Amino acid sequence: MSKQITAKEISEIIGGELKGNPEIAIVAVASLKDAGPDSISFLGNRKYKSQVAGSQAGIVIVGKDYDEEPKDGRALIFCDNPDVAFSKAIMCFAPEPIKFEPGIHPAAVVHETATIGEGAHIGANAVIDEGASIGKNSVIGAGVYIGHFSKVGDDCLFYANVSVRERCVIGNRVIIHSGTTIGSDGYGFAPGPQGIIKLPQVGIVQLDDDVEIGANCSIDRARFGKTWLKQGVKLDNIVHIAHNVVVGEFSMLIGQCGIAGSTTIGRGVIVAAQAGINGHITLGDGCKVAGTSGVVKSVPPGAEVVGTPAESPKNFIKRISMPKKVQRMTDKIKNLELAIEELKAKINA
């Protein structure tokens, strides 16, 4: 039998204010479109308010500014942040998390000079190289490579096939998803008369506490010094960070964006999908870069930019609307010229 939870129980779990039937029981979570009478859903954005009326969901989590009453026999739960509250509801029906037993798998290769902390899990075919250290209760998944003299903190979770190259430093509670490489060489080359010369990349990558890196990301080691992601930074999948980039605390970099070398990104910055950031510039604290934008110069704190080259939304709209305005003016001028010619003809007659 599926797990059942009443509206009253859910409201207590997520800390919301319940209106409607407190005894309605749910067995699943679903979108507003797909939900049935035994499902719970949520309204994350007021512009989709009409979907609540058309939904069959038994319970809907809404914001405190929602101004409709629940349907007969159903319930609404009012919360400050419906998205976060819905995540708590999801966990009521989620399967048990995978448990990784402490210990070293027989198929793992751990160098005799490596240090493995108490309670750590080293998966099948993982390689822990010379002088590397793994912190307490960290999980190193199957096929993960931890390079020479790299340090991994406590309570980290590295999914299968992550690579951390030599001398990199990883903090506590860091999550890295499959296919990501930490500490690949930065793109350093100098063209010359005898061909392209590779410039040594001898720095490291440092990831501070509570960083999470998505799948198939590449974070290049510094040419010298360090490429540095500070506390709480979150990367989506397929993000590239070049050498000597610094990303400030709690910034968010979304899928397929790229950050060129020696750029400094401030605290709480959002770089949206497929945006490209030029090298050797600064994005100030709290600024936002729209998806597919190309940022070629520094952005002040708190600013929002869009387009290529990136500019303020006001200037962007003004620029893209200019051709239409020019066309309208051209048409008016042509009409005025025709009117003038007609007047001249009448005068001459």
Wavefront OBJ file of the C-alpha trace (Angstrom):
o trace
v 0.000 0.000 0.000
v 1.262 3.478 -0.875
v 2.259 5.794 1.903
v -0.560 8.182 2.855
v -0.160 11.562 4.534
v -2.986 13.923 5.476
v -3.107 17.615 4.690
v -2.764 18.379 8.412
v 0.395 16.269 8.660
v 1.902 17.840 5.553
v 1.210 21.375 6.813
v 3.045 20.566 10.039
v 6.015 19.079 8.157
v 6.461 22.076 5.848
v 5.446 24.702 8.393
v 2.549 26.166 6.421
v -0.938 27.486 7.189
v -3.655 25.010 6.226
v -7.036 25.981 4.778
v -9.638 23.453 3.678
v -10.038 19.761 4.434
v -7.369 18.705 6.981
v -8.071 14.987 6.552
v -7.627 14.695 2.796
v -4.968 12.022 2.202
v -2.328 12.093 -0.522
v -0.051 9.376 -1.846
v 2.036 11.222 -4.467
v 3.462 14.526 -5.661
v 2.765 15.886 -9.162
v 2.615 19.007 -11.302
v -0.611 21.016 -11.302
v -1.367 19.658 -14.764
v -0.831 15.984 -13.922
v -2.020 15.878 -10.299
v -5.008 13.815 -9.219
v -7.211 14.074 -6.103
v -4.685 12.027 -4.111
v -1.689 14.193 -5.147
v -0.058 17.314 -3.749
v 1.240 20.058 -6.045
v 2.394 23.675 -5.767
v 2.099 27.095 -7.379
v 5.614 28.482 -7.766
v 4.748 31.568 -9.829
v 1.640 33.754 -9.608
v 1.423 34.096 -13.389
v 0.326 30.443 -13.479
v -2.449 31.054 -10.955
v -5.120 29.943 -13.437
v -3.640 26.437 -13.418
v -4.687 25.969 -9.789
v -8.356 26.336 -10.691
v -8.029 23.724 -13.421
v -5.959 21.276 -11.374
v -7.355 18.125 -9.774
v -4.729 18.191 -6.996
v -6.060 17.344 -3.563
v -3.594 19.724 -1.912
v -1.812 22.723 -3.431
v 1.004 24.617 -1.742
v 0.693 28.340 -2.506
v 2.292 31.619 -1.487
v 0.877 33.711 1.310
v -0.317 36.266 -1.257
v -2.630 33.727 -2.921
v -6.196 35.070 -2.605
v -8.483 32.185 -3.619
v -10.312 29.712 -1.399
v -9.753 25.924 -1.646
v -12.178 23.852 -3.681
v -14.768 21.797 -1.820
v -13.151 18.864 -0.040
v -9.621 19.949 -0.954
v -6.912 21.943 0.799
v -4.454 24.797 0.318
v -1.274 25.238 2.351
v 0.057 28.802 2.491
v 3.858 29.207 2.769
v 6.483 31.926 2.423
v 8.311 29.933 -0.261
v 6.127 27.324 -2.026
v 9.070 25.945 -4.013
v 11.103 25.121 -0.901
v 8.021 23.842 0.917
v 7.167 21.536 -1.990
v 10.684 20.096 -1.834
v 9.987 19.081 1.759
v 6.749 17.449 0.655
v 8.578 15.528 -2.076
v 10.890 14.014 0.516
v 7.889 12.499 2.309
v 7.407 10.206 -0.706
v 10.994 9.858 -1.923
v 12.731 6.472 -1.776
v 15.321 5.931 0.896
v 18.652 7.539 -0.046
v 21.419 5.245 -1.213
v 23.620 4.218 1.688
v 27.347 3.850 1.104
v 28.941 1.520 3.593
v 32.246 2.678 5.077
v 35.297 0.903 3.735
v 37.455 0.381 0.674
v 36.132 -1.771 -2.159
v 38.454 -4.662 -3.076
v 38.647 -3.345 -6.648
v 39.788 0.137 -5.557
v 43.439 1.182 -5.744
v 44.672 3.209 -2.768
v 48.314 4.272 -2.637
v 50.145 3.285 0.504
v 50.839 6.933 1.331
v 47.201 8.027 0.935
v 45.088 8.789 4.003
v 41.478 7.620 4.270
v 39.355 9.177 7.038
v 37.110 7.278 9.411
v 33.787 6.248 7.889
v 34.814 7.053 4.298
v 33.582 4.941 1.381
v 35.919 4.199 -1.540
v 34.026 2.610 -4.438
v 34.963 -0.004 -7.007
v 37.783 0.956 -9.403
v 38.382 4.251 -7.636
v 42.015 5.349 -7.529
v 43.443 7.348 -4.628
v 46.930 8.378 -5.659
v 50.123 9.133 -3.801
v 49.830 11.471 -0.819
v 46.123 12.131 -1.315
v 43.794 12.412 1.680
v 40.089 11.708 2.031
v 38.160 13.184 4.975
v 35.796 11.527 7.400
v 32.537 10.076 6.070
v 33.258 11.150 2.502
v 31.965 9.035 -0.384
v 34.288 8.454 -3.335
v 32.178 6.723 -5.982
v 33.076 4.044 -8.499
v 35.782 4.990 -10.977
v 36.690 8.270 -9.253
v 40.298 9.445 -9.517
v 41.869 11.522 -6.735
v 45.269 12.774 -7.885
v 48.621 13.101 -6.191
v 48.600 15.075 -2.937
v 45.029 16.311 -3.390
v 42.936 16.870 -0.280
v 39.242 16.049 0.070
v 37.410 17.240 3.201
v 34.797 15.616 5.409
v 31.282 14.520 4.329
v 31.914 14.997 0.615
v 30.051 13.077 -2.091
v 31.773 12.374 -5.418
v 29.618 10.443 -7.868
v 31.063 7.930 -10.345
v 33.850 8.920 -12.726
v 34.812 12.253 -11.200
v 38.469 13.248 -11.690
v 40.383 15.448 -9.266
v 43.898 16.053 -10.462
v 47.067 16.680 -8.470
v 47.331 19.027 -5.472
v 43.751 20.315 -5.619
v 42.015 21.217 -2.363
v 38.375 20.319 -1.711
v 36.517 21.551 1.384
v 33.816 19.894 3.473
v 30.360 18.780 2.270
v 31.281 19.266 -1.383
v 29.161 17.403 -3.969
v 30.564 16.658 -7.432
v 28.468 14.896 -10.069
v 29.592 12.334 -12.623
v 31.977 13.195 -15.419
v 33.340 16.400 -13.918
v 37.057 17.155 -13.977
v 38.669 19.338 -11.333
v 42.156 20.632 -12.093
v 42.481 20.073 -15.835
v 45.130 22.269 -17.470
v 44.142 25.829 -18.208
v 44.112 26.873 -21.850
v 47.573 28.421 -21.966
v 49.336 28.553 -25.318
v 51.607 31.040 -27.081
v 51.777 30.980 -30.897
v 55.287 31.454 -32.242
v 57.401 31.011 -35.368
v 57.997 27.352 -34.540
v 54.386 26.554 -33.721
v 52.203 26.727 -30.626
v 54.032 26.622 -27.300
v 52.233 25.214 -24.257
v 52.518 27.412 -21.163
v 52.876 25.482 -17.887
v 49.753 25.364 -15.700
v 51.198 24.734 -12.239
v 48.519 26.178 -9.931
v 45.614 24.363 -8.282
v 41.837 24.401 -7.921
v 40.325 25.125 -4.515
v 36.683 24.388 -3.737
v 35.482 25.731 -0.399
v 32.823 24.206 1.873
v 29.324 23.393 0.552
v 30.168 23.822 -3.124
v 28.172 21.664 -5.556
v 29.363 20.955 -9.086
v 27.052 19.484 -11.746
v 27.846 16.743 -14.255
v 30.460 17.092 -16.994
v 31.895 20.384 -15.788
v 35.511 21.417 -16.314
v 37.289 23.588 -13.766
v 40.817 24.411 -14.903
v 43.780 24.635 -12.586
v 45.435 28.030 -12.335
v 48.462 28.927 -14.396
v 49.861 29.980 -11.021
v 48.124 30.395 -7.663
v 44.604 28.976 -7.675
v 41.276 28.840 -9.433
v 38.921 29.350 -6.528
v 35.228 28.608 -5.932
v 34.253 30.037 -2.579
v 31.723 28.767 -0.059
v 28.298 27.681 -1.290
v 28.891 28.166 -5.024
v 26.541 26.034 -7.167
v 27.300 24.961 -10.743
v 24.837 23.414 -13.161
v 25.869 20.773 -15.716
v 28.379 21.463 -18.508
v 29.869 24.627 -17.044
v 33.455 25.619 -17.892
v 35.582 27.712 -15.555
v 38.983 28.693 -16.923
v 42.267 29.170 -15.109
v 42.644 31.696 -12.269
v 38.919 32.475 -12.112
v 37.560 33.392 -8.660
v 33.855 32.812 -7.956
v 32.408 34.511 -4.872
v 30.266 32.968 -2.160
v 26.816 31.584 -3.047
v 27.010 32.442 -6.731
v 25.089 30.305 -9.247
v 26.401 29.386 -12.699
v 23.819 27.763 -14.972
v 24.221 25.145 -17.713
v 26.677 25.676 -20.563
v 27.917 29.047 -19.402
v 31.647 29.694 -19.710
v 33.951 31.910 -17.682
v 37.213 32.963 -19.346
v 40.518 33.156 -17.511
v 41.344 35.500 -14.614
v 37.788 36.758 -14.258
v 36.519 37.653 -10.790
v 32.884 36.897 -10.001
v 31.469 38.495 -6.865
v 29.237 37.167 -4.124
v 25.678 36.072 -4.993
v 26.062 36.456 -8.757
v 23.798 34.575 -11.194
v 25.150 33.692 -14.635
v 22.351 32.133 -16.684
v 22.535 29.373 -19.286
v 24.915 29.657 -22.245
v 26.250 33.058 -21.193
v 29.879 33.791 -21.981
v 32.034 35.927 -19.693
v 35.159 37.605 -21.070
v 38.501 37.184 -19.333
v 40.150 39.620 -16.914
v 36.916 41.400 -15.969
v 34.858 41.619 -12.759
v 31.204 40.853 -12.143
v 30.203 42.775 -9.025
v 28.337 41.302 -6.064
v 24.720 40.397 -6.743
v 24.707 41.086 -10.474
v 22.700 38.952 -12.923
v 23.667 37.905 -16.436
v 20.823 36.781 -18.715
v 21.028 33.558 -20.703
v 23.086 33.572 -23.955
v 24.564 36.979 -23.093
v 28.134 37.868 -23.987
v 29.750 39.977 -21.268
v 32.803 41.816 -22.598
v 33.425 44.358 -19.840
v 33.086 44.561 -16.073
v 29.606 44.741 -14.543
v 28.942 46.839 -11.407
v 27.420 45.312 -8.268
v 23.682 44.658 -8.454
v 23.408 45.313 -12.192
v 21.444 43.177 -14.658
v 22.778 42.696 -18.187
v 21.442 41.012 -21.305
v 22.473 40.496 -24.922
v 25.763 40.592 -26.812
v 27.609 42.751 -26.011
v 25.835 42.635 -22.660
v 24.066 45.804 -21.549
v 21.219 46.882 -19.286
v 17.741 45.561 -20.162
v 16.610 49.150 -20.857
v 19.409 49.784 -23.350
v 18.940 46.333 -24.898
v 15.238 46.935 -25.572
v 16.000 50.403 -26.893
v 18.633 49.049 -29.278
v 16.618 46.142 -30.678
v 13.558 48.352 -31.150
v 15.565 51.008 -33.031
v 15.308 49.381 -36.506
v 11.510 49.378 -36.286
v 11.539 53.031 -35.231
v 13.865 53.892 -38.124
v 11.586 52.063 -40.549
v 8.547 53.964 -39.294
v 10.409 57.270 -39.648
v 11.510 56.300 -43.173
v 7.909 55.574 -44.137
v 6.782 58.926 -42.717
v 9.491 60.750 -44.662
v 8.440 59.024 -47.885
v 4.815 60.002 -47.268
v 5.856 63.613 -46.573
v 7.913 63.685 -49.780
v 4.906 62.451 -51.763
v 2.693 65.104 -50.156
v 5.225 67.823 -50.992
v 5.371 66.682 -54.626
v 1.587 66.783 -54.821
v 1.534 70.324 -53.399
v 4.205 71.447 -55.881
v 2.148 70.020 -58.735
v -0.956 71.906 -57.590
v 1.003 75.153 -57.189
v 2.543 74.834 -60.657
v -0.903 74.094 -62.130
l 1 2 3 4 5 6 7 8 9 10 11 12 13 14 15 16 17 18 19 20 21 22 23 24 25 26 27 28 29 30 31 32 33 34 35 36 37 38 39 40 41 42 43 44 45 46 47 48 49 50 51 52 53 54 55 56 57 58 59 60 61 62 63 64 65 66 67 68 69 70 71 72 73 74 75 76 77 78 79 80 81 82 83 84 85 86 87 88 89 90 91 92 93 94 95 96 97 98 99 100 101 102 103 104 105 106 107 108 109 110 111 112 113 114 115 116 117 118 119 120 121 122 123 124 125 126 127 128 129 130 131 132 133 134 135 136 137 138 139 140 141 142 143 144 145 146 147 148 149 150 151 152 153 154 155 156 157 158 159 160 161 162 163 164 165 166 167 168 169 170 171 172 173 174 175 176 177 178 179 180 181 182 183 184 185 186 187 188 189 190 191 192 193 194 195 196 197 198 199 200 201 202 203 204 205 206 207 208 209 210 211 212 213 214 215 216 217 218 219 220 221 222 223 224 225 226 227 228 229 230 231 232 233 234 235 236 237 238 239 240 241 242 243 244 245 246 247 248 249 250 251 252 253 254 255 256 257 258 259 260 261 262 263 264 265 266 267 268 269 270 271 272 273 274 275 276 277 278 279 280 281 282 283 284 285 286 287 288 289 290 291 292 293 294 295 296 297 298 299 300 301 302 303 304 305 306 307 308 309 310 311 312 313 314 315 316 317 318 319 320 321 322 323 324 325 326 327 328 329 330 331 332 333 334 335 336 337 338 339 340 341 342 343 344 345 346 347 348 349
